[in-house]
Amino acid sequence: MTANDTGQAGTRPGAAAGGPSPVLLASLGAAFISASAVLMKLAGTGAATTAFYRSLLALPVLAALAALEQRRRGPRPWRARLGPAVAGVFLAIDLVLWSHAIADVGAGIATVLGNLQVVFVTAAAWLVFRERPGRAFFLALPVVLAGVVLVSGLADGPHGIRSLAGIEYGLGTSVAYAAFLLILRHTAAATPHVAGPLAEATLGAAAGAVVLGLVFGSWQLDIGWPSFGWLLLLAMTSGTAGWLLITSSLPRLTAALSSLLLLLQPAASILLAAVVLGERPSPLQLAGAALICAGVLAASRATTRSSPSRSALPRHRTAGAAAGSPGHAGAVRIETSPVRPPLP
């Protein structure tokens, strides 16, 4: 039996078979990064500036964790560090493109376009890595995407499209975010390290944010202490805790399921925005959140039942499998808080 027969990836080297469920870890990670939309709105900084500070402030903690991890699990070859850094650059691209999509087509349409990453991730994993999704995924996908449409607020009123460029920005957002998730999972599957690859991805995101900010003219260093505080909180919750949980689960999940689990972020985000910012989601948005949760739960339970022995599979059989994110994070986009999810 191969990894594709079960639809699941094997465990990390040295991971205990009875350890925490990767579905649980990914779900908790999605819950952590769902706070990014609220925190980024409170910070009130531009996309490139937010990406830069969010990454810069997370780096000291991640670097310290990576150093401890290296002492415990051994060093990694330098060539293995390039992949995560490239993944971080893609996430910086995603964040900036999504900001432009919001400006051109509005947060609702940008939400739907950005969350198409689940389709791109699944298609790429199927075509390139022969990781065919199970029937449960295909049954759950339209339900979850319908929930995303409702959460975005598109069903609550007219949303005009102001330019074709906005559609291109939105699709580019999904492609860039999918590339980030695929590369991060591929590199994470080849090593027992978690903090190391995440630290390198964060460094790549910071560098990419600087370059994109200079190109688009939206990067600034002077942000003020209140904004700095919110971005620091964003870095500690989403950038460290959230993405450490997600990165540790990615190699043990299929690309399709891991990407689907990250779509829990929009559902959690609108609820958090209601509590923290006093924003009131419409009944249709709440119905969309319920659809997302129901679809993800059904797909994850069906996959778990069909693959009871996945934790015993040797990891080398899926070391090259691609994955399905931060941030950035499917990514969270809500009509009430049009802010892109965090960097890893």
Secondary structure, 3 states (H helix, E strand, C coil): CCHHHHCCCCCCCCCCCCCCCHHHHHHHHHHHHCHHHHHHHHHCCCHHHHHHHHHHHHHHHHHHHHHHHHHHHCCCCHHHHHHHHHHHHHHHHHHHHHHHHHHHHHHHHHHHHHCCHHHHHHHHHHHHHCCCCCHHHHHHHHHHHHHHHHHHCHHHCCCCCCCHHHHHHHHHHHHHHHHHHHHHHHHHCCCCCCHHHHHHHHHHHHHHHHHHHHHHCCCCCCCCHHHHHHHHHHHHHHHHHHHHHHHHHHHHCCHHHHHHHCCHHHHHHHHHHHHHCCCCCCHHHHHHHHHHHHHHHHHHHHHHHHCCCHHHCCHHHHCCCCCCCCCCCCCCCCCCCCCCCCCC
